[in-house]
Amino acid sequence: MKKAPHDPFLYTQIAESIESQIQNDVLKVGDKLPSLRTICKEFGVSQSTAIQAYLQLEKKALISSKPKSGYFVCFSVHKFPPLPHSSKPFILGNNNDVDVLIQSVYNRVLGDDVVNLSQSIPSQEILPIAKLNKGIINAMRVIKGGGTEYDLIQGNESLRRQIARHAYAMQAKIKPDDIISTAGCSNALLFSLISVTKRGDTIAVESPVFFGILQLAKSLGLTIIEVPTNPQTGIEMDAFKQLLKKGKIQACILISNFSNPIGSCMPDENKKEVVTLAERYGVSIIEDDLYGDIYFGSERPKSCKTYDESGNVLWCSSISKTLAPGYRVGWVAPGIYKEKILQLKLNHSMSSTTLTHQVIAHFLESGRYENHLMKLRQTLQANLFQYLKAIGKYFPPGTSVSRPQGGLVLWVEFPKNISTTELYKKALKNKINIAPGKMFTLKNQFENCMRLSYGLIWNDKVEHALETLGRLSVLV
């Protein structure tokens, strides 16, 4: 008999073992799985634990049950559409009408009757809202003035301590005093950009990249170079090295883990090399690590900050994509730029939001955040499999799609003749909101691409929306 897995959620370990066999084609479509009685005997667990393991696999659409027959494999990785190719933004012209499109997409994110596939946040149904509400009441009781007073300029001390503790998961050497709290990650990115660049400087970004980064850099008068990016491994290292050698850039912004919108995750060796090269050429790294906690593997991926010995990496993150988008709780570990950013925060905002930052500090300290993340990862990974299956089933031949190992978003690439700007207009008439690909670039590219969020609860309505998108795509 196998030794029972050492995990508080034994069914998760059993499910992962079976999932690995399915992913590696050890178990193929149509194969019958061991009976519940066999699972109980083999792993030394109760029947309820065995049932939970199979339910978890069913949620991911990896297996299905047949009455009086048992459980069978119904998934094959070979049914997924192929991966998109790396981007080639160096050779393309400019995209001049993106601002209007971004405003149009985000003016429609709050409609209750719209299937919102455009926004990269988890659905409210999978957030611990009741616990957060209790946390607000508790915070009002324990902090001075019930949250009405200004906080320290550097930010809530308890929050900074918990963030530093949480950073151990990525093996980064971050102390509470290294961290400055901000009003979300965008605020952290803003302070970081101002501290390492001046108007007229040039920065490098991935391509495609989150449109908020592009808009932020443009507003500061910065020139932006988009670097070729691989949908699995992130920024192309050869292209990045050439930029550094030419001395064209003063800073770079990297979404190193499960990037938005393409979902790529830089390998550890690439992160380490990026940090080494940037320091050698005097280029600052601003790391947007919003999605690192939403990993589908066995451990949190490292960050560029993990390899930062000189303080040249400004590590930015928040809980906006994992816990409470509206709380605006973010932070930056700015390394050698700490004093600059403290001054910027004093000048621009003086204090973080006292109440919400205290709530999150306690949520992390109590262990509730880790418990929530475990459930969130399971739900999002299950959603991802459902989306990939639906795209393979309903979207036109020639469609390719990214396969992120974490995060919240998928990158879909249609055949060249399909315009996702036109698809967006048709989809809206069917109460579906998407994010067309041209939102994520300043170049004339990605017209046939779109970003989809799999943060919604999977149900018949979402599947019907994806089926509708597939049907509409051949009409544009």
N, C-alpha and C positions, 0 to 999 in steps of 0.2 A: 504493500500500500504506500502511495506517495505521502510524504509529510505535508500536513496542512500548511498553506502559505501563512507567513507571519505578517498579517495585515489586519487592521480593524475591520476592513471590508473584504472578507474572504472571497465573496462572490466576484469582486472586481478582479482579483488575481486569477481566479478560475476562468473568467470571461476573457481576460487578456491572453491567457495561454491558448485558448481555443481560437481567438481572433488571429493570433500570430500564425497558427497553422493554416487558417483560411487565406491570410494575406500572402503566405509563401507557397500557396497551391498544394500544401500537404493534404488539406481537405478541399475538395472541389465541389462545384455546383451539383446538387443532387445527392451528395454523400449524406448518409444518416449519422447523426451524432450519438454518442453514448446515452443510454437511458439515464433518467434522474437517479435511479437506484445505483447505477454504475458510478456516476459522478460522486455520489455520497460515499460509496465504498472506497473509491480510488483516492479521494482527497480527504477522507475522514471528516466530512461535514454533514450538517443536517439537510433534510430535504428542502426546507425553506431557503437555505443558502444556495443549493443547486438551482432551484427555481429562479432565484434572483439573478444568478449568473446568466441563465438562458434568456431571461427577460431583458437583461442589458444588451445581449447580442441581438435580440429581436428589435430593440429600439434603434439599433444601428442598421437595421435591414440586412444583417449578415446571415441570419437564419430565419426559418419560419416553422411553425408547428402544423402538423396534420393530425386531426382527431384520430385517436386509437392507433396511430402509426409512429408518433414521436417527433423529433426535431430534425430538420434537414438544412443543409447549406443552400442558400439561395443567392449568394453573392460571388462575383469574380472580379478581381481588379482589372482583368482584361476587357471588361465591359465599359470601363471609364474612357471618356474621350482622351486624345493625346494631349501632351503638355504644349503650351505656347512656346514659341522661340524667344531667344533673347532679343531685347529691343535694340534699335540702331538709331538713336536720336541725333547723332552728329551730322547726318547728311540731309536733314529735313528742314523745311521752312517753318515759319512761325504760325502759331495758332492765336488769332487776334480776337475771337469772339467768345472766349471761354467764360468771362465774368458773368455775362447774362445767363448762360446755361446753368452755372453753379447756383445763382440766386433763384432760378426757376425750380431747380430740383429741391433746394432746401426750403423753399416757401411751402412745400407740400408734404413735409415730413410728419405733421401732426394730425392729419386727417384720420379719424377713427375708421372710416370706411375704406381706406387705402391700404393695400398690402405693401408695406414699406420695405422694399428690398434694397434701398439706397443708403441707409444709415448704419454705420459700423458700430452699433452698440447692442448689448443684449436686450432681449425683450423684458419688459417689467415683470412678466410672469415667472421669470427665473432669477429675479433679484430678491434678496431677503428684506423686503420693504418693511414688514411688521417689526422685525428686529432693529432695523435702522430707526424707525419711529420711536421705539422704546429707548434707543440710544440717545436721541435728542432730548427726551424728557430727563434722562439721567444726567446728561451733560449740563443741562440748565440748572440742575441741583448742585453739581459739584464744582463748577468753575465760577470764579468770582464775577459777580454782577450778572450771573445767568447767561453769559455770552455777549453782554452788551459792551464790554470793555475791549480796547485794542489788545492784540496779542503781541508777543515779542516780534521784533522785526525779522529775526531769523526764522520764526515760526514756533508752533507748539512743541515744547521740549519732549513731551511724551510721544508725539507723533514722529518726530525725528528719530527718537530712540527705536521705535518699532520699525521704521523704514530701514534703518541700519541693520537691525536684527534680521529683517526679511531678506536683505541683500546677501546674507550669507549663502542663500540657496544658489546664487550664481557665482559664488566664491569671489566676491568683490570685497576689497578692504575699505569699507566705508564706515566712518564713525558718525555718531549723532551730530557732532559739531561740523561735519563736512557738508551737511544738508541744509538747504534753504527751502521752506515751503512756499508754494505759489498758488495762484488761482487757476488750477488745472495745468495740463501739460503745455497747452498753447502759450500760456503766460511764461512758463519755464523756457520754452523755445524762443520767445520774444526777448527775454532778458539775456539769454545766451547769445543770440545773434548780435544784439546791440553791444555786448561786452567784447566780442571778438572781431567785429567788422566795423567799417565805416561806409558811408554812402559812396557808391562807385566801386566798391570791392566786388570780387567774384567768388561765388560759392559753388560747390558741386553737390548734386543730389542724384538719387536714383531715378530711373525712368522706366515705368511710370512711378509717380510719387504722389502722396496725399496732397490734394489741391490746397489745403490750408497752409502747408509749408511754402508752396509757390506764392500764394497771395501775401503771406507774411513777409517773405523776402522782397517781393516787388514793392511792398509798401515802405520798406526801409531803403529803397533806391539801390538794391543790390543786383548785380548781373548774375544770372543763373545758367550754369552748364549742366545739362542732363547727361548722365553717364549710362552707357549700356548696362542692362540688368538682366540677370537670368532668373526665371520664375522659381527656381529651387534654391540657388545659392546666393542670390542677391547681386550686388554690384560686381561688374566684371573687373577682375583685378588688373588685367593687362591695360585696359583703358584708363583705370584709375592711376596706375603707375605713370603712364604717359602724361597725364595731366600734371601730376606732381613734378615730373622732370622738367616740364615746360615752364613751371613757375606761374601757372595761370590762376591759381586759386589761393584764397586766404583761409578758407574754412570749408568743411563739408558737413552736411546733415545726413545721417544714416538711420534708417529704421531697421536695425540689425536683426531683430527677431520677429518673424511673421509680418512682414512689411505690409503696409496699406498703400496701394490696393492689391498688390500681386501675390502676397502671402509668402514670399521667400524668407529663408532663414540662413544667414551667413554661417558657414562652418567655422568652428573655433579657430582653425589655423588661419582663415581669412581675417577674422577679427583681430587676431594677434598681429598679423602682418600689417593690417591697416593702421593700427596704433603705432607700430614701429616706424612705418614709412612716414606717417603724418608728423611724428615728432622730428624725424630726420630733416624733413623739408619745411618745418616751421608752420605747419597747417593745423588749425584747431579742429577737433572732432566734436560735433554736437550730436549726441546719440539720443534718439527718440525711442525709448524702450517701453512703449505703452502696452504691448501685447505679450511681453515675455512670460507673464504668469499664466497665460492661456495656452499651455503646451499640452500636446496629446501623447508625448512620450513618457518615459519613466522619470525624467528629471527636468528641472528648469534649464533652458539653454543659458550659457554664459553670455556676457555682454562685452562690448569693447572696453567698458570700464573695468572689467575683470583683469585686463592686461595693462591697465594704465599705471605706470610707476611714477610718471613725472607730473601728473595733474593736468594733462593736456586734453583730457576727455571731459566734456560737460554732459553728465548723464541725467536725462530728463524722463520723468514718468508721472503717472497718476493712477487713481482708481476709477477714472471715468469710463473705461472700457470693461471693467470687471465688477463694479459694485454700485456706484452712485454717480452717474454722469452730471446731474444737476448740482451736486455738492461743491463742485469746483475745488477739489483737493488734489493738488499736484506738488511736485518738488523737483529740485535740481541739486545734484552733487557737482559743483562747478570746478573743483580742483583749484588750480592757481588763480582762477577768476572769481574767487569767493568774495573778496572785498568789493570788486566792481559790481557784482550782482546784488550784494547787500545795499549798496548805494542806490542802484537802480530801483530796487524794491521800495526803499525809503522814499525816493523821489516820485514814483509812479503810483504806489498803492499803500505804502506805509505798513499795513498789517494784512494778514490773511483773514479769512472769515473764521472768527473765533469758535463759533458753535459747531460748525460742520467738521472742522479740523479736529476738535476734541472727540466728536463722535467716532470718527475714523480711527483715531489713536486708540480708543478703547476697544473698537471692533477688532483691530489687529492684536491688541494685547490679550484679549479674552480667548483667542484661538478660533473665533467664529469665521474670520476671513479665510483661513486655510480650509475649514470645513466647507464653506461656501464655494471656494475655488475648485475643490474636488468634484462637487456636484456640477458646477458650471462647465468644467472641462468635459465631463461625461456627456452632458446634454449637447454641447456644441460639436463634439466629435460625432455623436450620433446624427446630428443635423447635417454635418458635412457629408457623411456617407449618403444620406437621403438626397441631398442636392446633387451630388455627383451622379447618382443613379438616374435621377429625373432628367438632368441635362443630357446624359447619354441616351435616354429614351425619347425625349421630346424635341431636342434641338436639332437643327438641320445637319446633314452630313458635312464633314469638314470643319466642324466646331472643335476647338481645343479649349482646355480649362486647366487652371493651376490646381495643385494638390497640396495645400498647406498642411503642415504638421502642427498647427496651432493658430491662434488668432480668431478673427471673426469674418474674414472676407475671402471671396473667390474672384479670380480674374478670368473672364470668359472672352475668347477670341473667335468671332464668327468668320466665315469666308469673306474675302475682301469686298464683295459686292453689297454687303449688308451694312447699313448705316445705323448705329445705335442711337444717334441723335434723333433720327426719324422713328426708330423703334420706341424711344422714350415718349415721343408725342402720342403714338398709337397706344402705348401701354397705359398712359394716364387716362385715356378715354375708357379704359377697362379697369380703372381704379388700382393700377399697379405702378409703383414708383421705382425706377432704377437709376443708376449713376453711369451715364455714358462715359466711354473711355477718354474722350477728349478733355474731360474735366481734370485729368491727372497729368497734364503736360502743357508746356508752352510751345511745343513744336506741332507741326502738322502731321500728327500720327494718332493711332488708336481710335480712328473713326469707327472701325468694325469691332471694337472691344467694349466691355462694360464690367463694372464691379458689382457683385451681388453680396449682400450680407446674409450669413446664415445664422444670425442671432435671434431670429424669430422662432417661436415654438413651432415645430413641424406638425402640420395637420393637413386636412384635405384642402383647405383654402389656399395654403401656401403651395401645395403640389399643383392645384389648378392654376395658380398664377404662373408657375414655371411652364406648365403645359401651354398656357395662353401665350407666353413670351415666345416659346418655340414656334407656335403657329403664326404669330404676327411677324416673326423675324423673316420669314420667307416672302412676306408681302411688301417689305420696304425696299 
